[in-house]
Amino acid sequence: MNLEQHTEDNIVYMIEAIKVKLKMASAAAMQASNFKIEQYEDIRDIYEVVQSKNNFSISEVEALVSELGKLRK
């Protein structure tokens, strides 16, 4: 994946990777189609934070999911 390119496919990839890494119970509610290409950099920032850590506290997961929620259409 070349995440330098702002594409719908990259958004799908990043959102799916975030859901897997955070083991989101409500993953079905967080669909890549709910995000606009204009929010690419914000999504990538969250993706990079998620990928940089191995473990997350409950409050960290809640904060990250909240930030993603704010970006939804």
Summary of the structure (lengths in Angstrom):
residues: 73
radius of gyration: 11.3
end to end distance: 24.2
largest distance: 31.6
contacts: 169
relative contact order: 0.19
helix: 70%
strand: 0%
